[in-house]
């Protein structure tokens, strides 16, 4: 089946990474295999829209801050001509020109329902103007944190929602849908949420489908990262029913009275079994007993 290409001029929204002027970004639109079930194609189309719109929002959001910062700098950098009306002794009015000088703001209220005003009074929700405006810089810790929040949000959307819905359509278990692409997203999400946003050796520094980050370096998603995320999305894999995933070991953490734990350990040792093997046997026997009771 021929593929359709979508060509568009690249306009980057990241201050620290600009593409080559005039560069054309050609990314193939997702076209699913001919045998794809219509309901599967519909779900994946919705997922593609979520992918693109989430990337658009995360990349465009800082531009409002940049525009606001530029407007404040322009407004306070120099005087602005203005006109005032002065009343004459006879009661008539005349216009009189003057220069309007706007003083630099000292603070902003981050919870102001009317927007960010430059004359806001001090309160528990205000912060110094210089720190407020500096947060909109493309390399600020706040701007970098916003960029990597995308991985946590989108992976949760996939893993907790779309993965289960897709499994229902494929009539398989959610765990049967496994791809290294999503393993890479999980690494980005984990290092963002639990690794202070730094790439760990066994995390974002070991991506296999997406380009890995350098170990110990901040995870900051730029234009090139988002382009790769779109280009390498495994549409063909998701459109086809997967085979059953191999069984794997999982942990089961419970709190049990210490005396009972000691009795269990001693019984396992007396039978020549490891605690692990004895635990599996106990769980299996309990489940079999429940099944027997349900059948009577």
N, C-alpha and C positions, 0 to 999 in steps of 0.2 A: 504494500500500500504506500503510495507517495506521501511524503510528509510536507506540511505547510510551514514556511518560515515567516516569522514576524520580525520585521526590521524596524528599528526606531533609533533616532539619534540619542546618544547617551547624554543625559544631564545629571551629573552627580550632585548629591545633597550633603556630601561629607567634606568638610573644609580641608581635611588633611590628606585627601586622596582624590585627585582629579584625573579623569580619563583623558586620552589624547583628543585634542579639539577635532571635531568632525568625525570622530570614530563612530562606526555604525555597530550597534549591538544586535546581532542576529541570533535569536534563540528559538529553537523549534517549539512550536506549540504542542502540548501533549495530545497525541492521537493514539487511541487505544486499539489493541488488536481486533480484527474483524469479529472474532468469536466472543468478544466481551458482552456480557449480559447488559441490557439497557439500564437496569436499576443500578448495576455496578458502575457503569459509565456516568450515570447521573450523580452518584455519590462522589466519585473521583473528581468530577467537574466542580462540584461544590467545594471539595477540599482544595482544588487548584485556586479557586477564587479566594478562599481563606488564606492560602499561602501568599498570593500576590497582594491582597489588600493589607495583610498584616505587615508585610515588608514595606509597602508604601507608607503606612501610618508611622512605622518606627523610623523611617528615613526622612519623612516630611515633617514630623513633629518638631525637630530642632529649628526648622526654618522660621517658625513663628518667634522663637526666642531671638534668633539672629536679627530678624527684622525689627523687633522691639528694641534691642540693644542699639542697632544702627540709628533708629529714630530718636532715641534718647541722646545719643552722641551728637547727632545733627542739630537737635533742638537746643542743646546747652553749649555747643561749641562757639557760637557767635550770636550777635544781636540780630533781631528781626524787625524790619520796618513795620510800623503799625500806625493807625490813625485814631485819634481821640476827638471827641466833640467838646468844645468849650463854649460856655454860654456868655454872650456879650451882655453889657449893661442894659441894652434895650430889650433883652429877653430872647433875641435870636441866637442861633448856634452857628459856630464855624468849626471846620475840621482842622486839627492841628497834628502834624506828623510827629512821631517819637520812635525811639528804638526800644523794642521789647527785649529785655535780657532775662532768660529763664535760668535760675540758679540750678546747679547740679543737684540731683536728688540725694538725700542722705539715707533713705531707707525705703523698702517696699514691703507691702503686706501680701504675703503669699496666699492668704485666704480671702482677699478683698473680693466680694461678689461683683463689684463694678469694674474689675480689671486692675491693672497695676498703675496707681496714681503716684505722682512724684511728690505730693504734699501730704502723704498719709501720716497720721500721728503714730508714735511709738506704742507698741503693744506686744503681747506674747506671740503674735504671728508675724511680726516684722523682722527683717534682717537687713544688715547694712547694704547699701546700694552697690558698692564695689564688689562685694562677694556675690550678690544676686546676679549682676551682669556677667561676672567672670564664669559663672556656672554654664553660660550659654556658649562658651568657647568649645570648639570641636574636640579639643584635647583635654577638657576638664574631666575630673573623676566622675562627675555627675553625667556628663554627656556619654562617656564610655560605658557607664553602668546601664544607661538607657538602651544602648545598642545591643548589649548582650542579654538584656531581659527578654528579647524576642525568642531566644532559644528555649527558655524556661516556659514561656507561654505557649509557643507552638507545639513543643513536644508534649505538653500536657493535653493540648487539644487533640493531638493525634492518638496518644496512648490511652487516654481516658474516654474518648468519644469516638472518633472516626475508626480506630482500630476495631473496636467492639461492633460498630455498625457494619463495617466491611466483613467481619467474621460472620455475622448473621446472614449476610447476603451470600457469602461463599459456603455457608453451612459447615464451618470449621470452628476451632477454638481460637480466641484472640492470640494465644501464645504460638499458634501455628504460623502467624504472619510475622516473620522475622527477616530483617534485611540490615546489612551493615550500615546503610545510610542512616537508619533510625538509631542504630547503636552509636553512631557518631554524634547525632543530635542529643542523645542521652548523655554522652560524655560532656558536651558543651553545657547542657542544663545542669548536670551534677557539679561541674567545676564552678559554674556561676553561682549556684545556690549554696554549695558546701565548701568550695575551695577559694573563697574570697575573690572570685573572678579571675584566678590565675590558672593557667594550663598545668595540669598534673601530669606526671610521667605516664601513669596508666589511664589518663583521661584524655583531654583535648589534644595533648601532645602525641597521642597514638591513634588519631583518626585514620581510617583506611580508605574511605570513599571521598570524604571532604579533606581539603588540605589541612594537615595538622598544624597546631600552633606551637611555638617554641616553648619548651618546658620552663615554667616559672614566669612566663610573660603574661601580661593582661590579655584576656580574651576581649577583643574589640572587633565587632562586625562592621566591615566597611563595604563599599560598593562591590569589590571583587568577591567578597565572601557571599554576599546575597546573590550575586549572579551565579556563582557556583552552586549554591543551594537550589536555585531554580533549575539550572541545567542538568543537575545530576539526580533530580527527584525520580525515584524508581516507579514510574507509571506503569510500564509493561508488567513488572512483577506484581504490582497491586491488582492489576486487572485480571490476573489468572488465579484460580483457586490453588492455594499452596498445599503441599503434602503435610502429613502430621509431623509436628516437631518431635524430635527424640526426647525421651524421658530424661529428666535431669534432677539432680539432688537439690533440695530446698531446705531451709532451716525452719524449725518450729520452736519458738521461744515461749516457755511457760514458767510460771512461778509455782513451786510446789513446796510444801512443808519440808524442812530440812531432814526431819526424822524419816519421812517417807522416801526421800531421795537416797538416804543412806541405806535403808532396807533394800531399795531397788538395786543399788550398786552391788551390795553383797550377794543378792540373789543372782545377778548376772554373772558375777565372778564364780559363784558356786556352780553355775551351769556351763562355765567355760565360754561365756559370750562377752563381747564388748558391750558397753552401755548403748552404743549406737544400734547394734544388731538387736539387742533386747528391746529397745524402744520401738523399732520397726515391727518386731514380732508382737509386742503388746498392742500397738495401734491396729495392726491387721486383725488380731483376735477380737478386739473391741468392735471393729467395723463388721466382722463376720457375725458376731453375736447380735448386733443391732439388726442386720439383714435377716437373721433367723427369726428374731422377734417380730419383725414387720411382716414376715410371711405366714406367721401362725394366726 
